[in-house]
């Protein structure tokens, strides 16, 4: 959250971090049913519940999040 109270998303692309605001985030879409692997984490995007599940490849620990809930494992 910025000093003005606006929320954002910290994106890291190849070691170049930057804060994305809500408007710029709307331009990014990951198709449901896709998986994405980066920095030792693999995330699966579920079209059924509109959420994602991300797991650390080495430990198996991670989280699941959707519009209704979140869970750590």
C-alpha positions in Angstrom: 0.0 0.0 0.0 1.3 3.4 -0.9 1.5 6.4 1.4 -1.6 7.7 -0.3 -3.5 4.5 0.7 -3.7 3.1 -2.8 -3.1 -0.6 -3.1 -0.9 -2.2 -5.7 0.9 -5.3 -6.7 4.7 -5.7 -6.6 5.8 -7.5 -9.8 9.3 -8.9 -10.3 10.4 -9.6 -13.8 13.9 -10.9 -14.1 15.1 -9.1 -11.0 13.5 -5.8 -12.0 10.8 -5.1 -9.4 8.2 -2.5 -9.9 4.8 -1.6 -8.3 1.8 -2.0 -10.6 -1.3 0.0 -9.9 -4.9 -1.3 -10.4 -5.1 0.2 -13.9 -2.0 -1.4 -15.2 -2.9 -4.7 -13.5 -6.1 -4.8 -15.6 -4.0 -5.2 -18.7 -2.6 -8.6 -17.5 -4.7 -11.8 -17.9 -3.6 -15.3 -17.2 -5.9 -17.8 -18.9 -7.8 -20.2 -16.5 -6.3 -23.7 -16.6 -2.8 -22.3 -17.0 0.2 -22.9 -14.8 3.1 -20.6 -14.3 6.5 -21.5 -12.8 9.0 -18.9 -11.6 11.5 -18.5 -8.7 10.9 -22.1 -7.4 7.1 -21.7 -7.2 4.4 -23.2 -9.4 0.9 -21.7 -9.6 -2.2 -23.1 -11.2 -5.1 -20.9 -12.2 -8.5 -22.4 -11.7 -11.4 -21.2 -13.8 -14.0 -23.1 -11.8 -13.6 -21.1 -8.6 -11.7 -18.0 -10.0 -8.7 -18.6 -7.9 -5.1 -19.8 -7.8 -3.1 -22.4 -6.0 0.7 -21.8 -5.6 3.2 -24.3 -4.3 6.9 -24.1 -3.5 8.5 -26.7 -5.8 11.1 -27.8 -3.2 9.0 -28.0 0.0 5.4 -28.5 -1.3 4.2 -25.6 1.0 2.0 -23.0 -0.5 -1.4 -21.4 -0.6 -4.7 -21.4 -2.3 -6.7 -18.2 -2.8 -10.0 -17.3 -4.5 -12.6 -14.6 -4.2 -14.2 -16.3 -1.1 -11.2 -17.7 1.0 -7.5 -18.4 1.3 -5.7 -21.3 2.8 -2.0 -22.0 3.6 -0.5 -25.5 3.4 
